[in-house]
Every structure is written in structure tokens, then in C-alpha cells.
Amino acid sequence: MKSKIIVREDLENIPEGAEYPVPAGFMVSDLAREEAQRRGVKLVEVEPGLIAVGADHGGYRMKEELKGFLASLGRRFHDFGTHDENPVDYPDVACAVATAVARGQCGVGILVDGAGIGSCMAANKVAGVLAALCYDEATARNSREHNYANVLTLGGRMISVDQMKMIVKAWLETPYGAERHRKRVEKILEIEKRFRGRG
């Protein structure tokens, strides 16, 4: 069962002055509140179904296009940064987005970096996350139907804005597939459990 308490460690990768989504029904520990106050992080209550979005400097411009597109679809989102084109490390942004999805703060996540590969690798290190790099509508649908992807990664320098829109729309509209797919996804998660904690 996912913990419904926000603790200080949850705020470690959140940039100073940023917002941190707190779903309805979640509690915030005193230490987490102190950490948020110390670093100027604003704790914001959000509703279920929120989409976590994030990008490094290589994906920043496409992320801004993505936000406008999500708004046009009537979809709510939380932007985990980055907020300009100054260099940042994609693992930090990917971890923040993936953690929000894994903890149930956001329903799904979408990450953009230069190629989409690094963010996918980083996001998949967070337990419970099934991130997929998609480059067309077919891979977007497949990642949801066959692989139950809950995080989509995109290469901001590899695809056009029009391609991004087609991929994102297909990904968001495709439901998880039949039971035979679920059993295979469960095997992926079993691998994760088997190797968790080894270093």
C-alpha cells in the first residue's frame, strides 16, 4: 500500500521555491513542513487525475508546448520544471515526476529531455514506475495496452511538436490491455522487487 504521508525525504529533489503537489487525503509530517518552509517549497493540495510533467533544458521548449496542448484537452497538470533553458540534470527532474506517480500524487507522468532516453532510464529506477520512451502513435498505444506504462518520455530534439501531440493524445487515450498483458507486467514488477536494495 502506498504511504499517504509526505515526509521530509520526499522534498529532497524538489528545487527551492517550487510547488509540491499534496493529494487530498495525504498528511504532511511536521519535519516535511519545516523543510518546505526552510527551502521556500509551497505545498499545494491537488485533485486526483493530475498529470506530472517535467523536462530538462533540452526538453524545456517542448514541455511548454506540451502544457498548452494538455490544457487544450482539458487535462490538469503539475509542472515539476525546469522553468527555463539553463542546464539542469535530467535525473533530478525524472525522479521528481516518477516519485509523484509512484506515490499516487499524480495519475501519470510525461517527461521530455533531448532524446528521451535518460529520463526513461532514471524514471524506471523508481519502484512502481513503468516508463516508456515513445516516438510515434503505435509505440504510445503499445506502451499502455501491453506494458501498462504510467510515465511517458519524449525526445524534445527528436520529434516535432505535431508528432508530440499525436503521441501524447494516443498515450492518454489508450487504456491498459487484457489480463494476459497484466500477468507479464506483474513479472516486470517482480524483477524490480527481486533486485531492490542490492547495490
Secondary structure, 3 states (H helix, E strand, C coil): CCCCEECHHHHCCCCCCCEEEEECCCEECHHHHHHHHHHCCEEEEECCCCEEEEECCCCHHHHHHHHHHHHHCCCCEEECCCCCCCCCCHHHHHHHHHHHHHCCCCCEEEEEECCCHHHHHHHCCCCCCCEEECCCHHHHHHHHHCCCCCEEEEECCCCCHHHHHHHHHHHHHCCCCCHHHHHHHHHHHHHHHHHCCCC
